[in-house]
Amino acid sequence: METKVCIIGGGPSGLLLSQLLHLKGIDNVVLEKHSRDHVLARIRAGVLEHGFARLMREAECGERMDREGEIHEGFFIADAGRLNRIDLQGLSGNSVLVYGQTELTRDLYEARDRMRGVVIHNAQDVQPHDLDTERPYVTYRDRDEAMRVDCEFVIGADGFHGVSRKSIPKSVLREAEKVYPFGWLGVLSHTRPVSPELVYARHPRGFALCSLRSQTLSRYYIQVPLTDSVEDWSDDAFWSELKRRLPEEVAARLVTGPSIEKSIAPLRSFVAEPMRHGRLFLAGDAAHIVPPTGARGLNSAASDIHYLYHAMLAHYERGDSSGLDGYSAKALARVWKAQRFSWWMTTLLHTFPDSPAYDQRLQQTELEYLLSSEKAMGSLAENYVGLPF
Ligand SMILES: Cc1cc2nc3c(=O)[nH]c(=O)nc-3n(C[C@H](O)[C@H](O)[C@H](O)COP(=O)(O)OP(=O)(O)OC[C@H]3O[C@@H](n4cnc5c(N)ncnc54)[C@H](O)[C@@H]3O)c2cc1C
């Protein structure tokens, strides 16, 4: 098979780029390791920057998102039993959109179907080749048949565990990583959310987050040790621990119910540089991940796709390759700002095991300062709604 752009990974990054390029007549193929059902069963992000929403509309995939997504003009930080509202709209002039990653991915798949885009599922042993030549290609296995895609560019949008980043020579790739000593236990339930806006709760027993996907679908998280497994947590144990970490007035309103999904996500920050090697371009989680605190992951993928899409357009429409040449540096500049913000919010709100008394007092003081200073809250709001791209 021959195409211009071979995209490895059919998650939000790969599908969004595929759709945008296709709309401009740039032929591309997506190779996804798993089935569509598997991809759509993953419960992940829910808070979108307006920049992401704008891209979805540009990709002609924004209709349901605009109809069903909820605009949130603020969120709460709970500490010492009190709720403090961060007025995103008032502080930054902007808001965020709450719309589940699962729904957004479904919209992208449906758009790809409508345009007869080529998305190949269950592609096994995907492997890019000859990335530092003008004619790279990608091989994969379809059941027992060996397949090959010849292309001009390869996009590595295959997430943190994908194959693309690993195909960059070790002598070229630099990796920076921070692993946090805890994870998030998440529960999805068909219950009315405890608060119309998200509640980030700091508590000596550990962090908690009350999030939502809609007014009938709640997503809650609690910080847990990395040694815990999902089997250690019955629904009852989860709900009672969550209640203990929330201010009384919030806990009293909490509607509990059976979990429809329960999982533990380790918290990790990671950046790979450069994001380009020859004709391979990395995008999204393939190049960088953040802890979910502050909701930067999917949103950082969106800015990569924005830069990459415009760089590809300039290359194919005007023969101008400066965007492709500058992609890695431009994307990484924003990626590192998202890393900084996620690290800051994670450090501010979590309980660190064995943290010295000095660090605990500093953490408390940082939060007190934040909540007492309009300027500090303005900086939080500016980052939370998303820096421009
Ligand atoms: C619990 C949790 C909560 C989160 N909350 C938020 C949030 O509120 N806001 C936010 O912005 N972000 C959030 N994130 C992060 C967000 O989900 C990711 O940043 C996002 O999924 C990145 O999209 P992606 O397309 O780059 O990668 P992925 O979604 O990982 O997609 C990569 C795709 O590539 C496929 N693939 C992998 N290997 C191969 C291979 N060898 N060959 C072919 N295909 C392959 C995978 O099957 C997958 O479909 C959260 C993440 C988690 C885990």
The ligand as a Gaussian input file, in Angstrom:
#p B3LYP/6-31G(d) Opt

LIG

0 1
 C       -6.763000       8.090000      34.255000
 C       -6.369000       9.144000      33.228000
 C       -7.002000      10.390000      33.251000
 C       -6.628000      11.363000      32.327000
 N       -7.260000      12.589000      32.361000
 C       -6.915000      13.540000      31.477000
 C       -7.609000      14.799000      31.420000
 O       -8.560000      15.059000      32.174000
 N       -7.216000      15.717000      30.493000
 C       -6.188000      15.446000      29.617000
 O       -5.853000      16.333000      28.793000
 N       -5.551000      14.248000      29.605000
 C       -5.879000      13.285000      30.501000
 N       -5.257000      12.044000      30.447000
 C       -4.244000      11.780000      29.420000
 C       -4.850000      11.392000      28.059000
 O       -5.738000      10.321000      28.215000
 C       -3.736000      11.057000      27.056000
 O       -2.837000      12.135000      27.022000
 C       -4.281000      10.771000      25.645000
 O       -4.898000       9.504000      25.584000
 C       -3.159000      10.822000      24.597000
 O       -3.659000      10.469000      23.336000
 P       -2.718000       9.761000      22.255000
 O       -3.563000       9.542000      21.057000
 O       -1.472000      10.547000      22.097000
 O       -2.288000       8.383000      22.923000
 P       -3.216000       7.131000      23.267000
 O       -4.571000       7.566000      23.687000
 O       -2.414000       6.283000      24.181000
 O       -3.377000       6.402000      21.871000
 C       -2.329000       5.664000      21.269000
 C       -2.918000       4.576000      20.386000
 O       -1.851000       3.870000      19.773000
 C       -2.122000       2.474000      19.825000
 N       -0.852000       1.741000      19.785000
 C        0.017000       1.500000      20.791000
 N        1.073000       0.803000      20.363000
 C        0.877000       0.590000      19.046000
 C        1.627000      -0.083000      18.046000
 N        2.791000      -0.684000      18.324000
 N        1.119000      -0.122000      16.792000
 C       -0.048000       0.487000      16.487000
 N       -0.809000       1.139000      17.406000
 C       -0.341000       1.192000      18.666000
 C       -2.884000       2.296000      21.136000
 O       -3.677000       1.101000      21.124000
 C       -3.734000       3.553000      21.175000
 O       -4.986000       3.385000      20.585000
 C       -5.608000      11.064000      31.360000
 C       -4.991000       9.812000      31.328000
 C       -5.354000       8.845000      32.251000
 C       -4.674000       7.489000      32.211000

